């Protein structure tokens, strides 16, 4: 009986994964500037203003066409409502996202959280 109670206590103390995709998380509030790679003859990146978005709070984003919510599980950011509903990004770092294409692979579009020197 004591062994069963002790096992139950140990299981209760371990962290639980909320969803199969990994730990639930949030993005830091701020603006994400999205761009496609440039070339050596021109700009390093070609801005895509229609793809840009702002993280407003722990689960809300705002884009040029409206607001919605998002879910971050592990390293996958999924826009769950609003104008970007269904769009998915691979989080490579706290400030760098890569759009996931229809084939499930990272695409060329990258979104970087704006800071003072990249605005």
Steps between C-alpha positions, in 0.01 A plus 500: 500500500779744591686411180191580289449834675868588458487414126191716455673788677806472273283497187311809617829686550622450142422767238209421271502562128180686420487389137679246280700774322702593807499751779259793471683831477450862394691748288633827635284797403634698206498545123614230260638621166479237227721477193623277223873464441656755267814455293854628486408765243235665718343497842575216739127454557188593305234619745155346475279753683182295455659214696606715799323467835518620859475281808264696726494274807530139609267364231401785266655633179414794275572513126431765233163330435377431855551325833505137602637252748797266489624185668869423556574135575862401514661675202185523285299823494147456360266788428169359624259780404485828311643585158803271537297200621676175414838666433785320678853610584806317628655688793876487456574739789320752721513757217510294180215311330488317168168451315408134460390429143215272385751215472576525875853632441645839587450747215720793399280755683653603832350718770725678749389685811582868453750656740658846502762425233287306247182714490 
